[in-house]
């Protein structure tokens, strides 16, 4: 077992040991990850349409709707863009190697500040 005491490691994993006087169930950690590391930014309606069509394998937004794409999601995203907001889109999985990916898949985004969740769903 390798115990990390710094930021440089030649191992693909590291162990940790924490000491606490509190009930373990009440402990929380904050992981500071730039959202760009797990998602991409959309700033225009054209980029939104391209993203959804690429994700669903269609050519147009009417096709996206015909395939079962959510009109509510689309309308909320369009409304946010029209208000000058940016969208951050991405996908997480419970089948990946990453613990963060797995956690977000199972728990979703909690404690989001300075942003509104338009979609946070499995699928």
C-alpha positions in Angstrom: 0.0 0.0 0.0 1.3 3.5 -0.9 0.4 6.3 1.4 0.3 9.7 -0.3 2.0 12.5 1.6 2.4 14.8 -1.4 1.0 15.4 -4.8 3.4 13.3 -6.9 2.7 9.6 -7.2 3.8 6.9 -9.6 0.9 4.7 -8.4 -2.5 4.6 -10.0 -4.2 4.6 -6.6 -3.5 6.0 -3.1 -4.9 5.1 0.3 -6.2 7.5 3.0 -6.8 7.3 6.7 -8.9 10.0 8.4 -9.4 10.6 12.1 -12.6 12.2 13.5 -14.4 12.6 16.7 -17.7 13.0 14.9 -20.1 10.4 13.7 -18.8 9.2 10.4 -22.3 9.4 8.8 -22.3 13.2 9.4 -18.9 13.8 7.6 -19.0 15.4 4.2 -16.2 16.1 1.8 -16.1 18.9 -0.8 -14.3 18.0 -4.0 -13.4 21.0 -6.1 -13.5 20.0 -9.8 -13.7 22.5 -12.6 -17.0 21.7 -14.4 -15.1 21.8 -17.7 -13.4 18.6 -16.6 -16.7 16.7 -16.7 -18.8 18.6 -19.2 -18.8 21.0 -22.1 -20.2 24.5 -22.4 -23.0 25.5 -24.7 -23.5 29.2 -25.4 -25.8 29.3 -28.4 -29.0 27.7 -29.6 -27.2 26.2 -32.6 -24.7 24.5 -30.2 -27.6 23.2 -28.1 -29.4 21.7 -31.2 -26.1 20.2 -32.4 -25.4 18.6 -29.0 -28.9 17.1 -28.6 -29.0 15.9 -32.2 -25.5 14.3 -31.9 -26.5 12.8 -28.5 -29.7 11.3 -29.9 -28.4 10.4 -33.4 -30.8 12.7 -35.2 -30.5 15.6 -37.7 -33.1 18.1 -36.5 -34.8 19.1 -33.3 -38.2 17.9 -34.6 -36.5 14.5 -35.1 -35.2 14.7 -31.5 -38.8 15.2 -30.3 -40.1 12.3 -32.5 -37.5 10.1 -31.0 -38.7 10.9 -27.5 -36.5 13.9 -26.6 -37.9 16.0 -23.8 -39.7 19.2 -24.9 -39.6 20.5 -21.4 -35.8 20.0 -21.2 -35.4 21.7 -24.6 -37.6 24.7 -23.7 -35.9 25.2 -20.4 -32.5 25.1 -22.0 -33.6 27.5 -24.7 -35.0 29.9 -22.1 -31.7 29.9 -20.1 -29.7 30.6 -23.3 -32.1 33.5 -24.2 -31.5 35.0 -20.7 -27.7 35.0 -21.5 -26.9 32.0 -19.4 -24.5 29.2 -20.5 -25.3 25.5 -20.4 -23.0 22.8 -19.2 -23.7 19.4 -20.6 -22.2 16.1 -20.0 -22.8 12.5 -19.2 -21.8 10.3 -16.2 -21.9 6.5 -15.9 -22.0 3.9 -13.2 -19.8 1.7 -15.4 -16.7 3.9 -15.5 -13.6 3.6 -13.4 -13.9 7.0 -11.8 -15.4 7.3 -8.3 -16.7 10.8 -9.1 -18.4 9.7 -12.2 -20.0 6.8 -10.3 -21.0 9.1 -7.4 -22.6 11.8 -9.7 -24.5 9.0 -11.5 -26.0 7.7 -8.3 -26.5 10.9 -6.3 -26.8 13.6 -8.9 -25.7 17.2 -8.3 -26.3 18.3 -4.7 -25.5 21.6 -3.2 -25.2 23.4 -6.6 -24.5 27.1 -6.1 -24.6 29.8 -8.8 -26.3 27.5 -11.2 -29.8 25.9 -11.9 -30.3 22.3 -12.7 -32.2 21.8 -15.9 -31.7 18.1 -16.1 -30.2 15.7 -13.6 -31.5 12.3 -14.5 -30.2 8.8 -15.3 -30.6 7.6 -18.8 
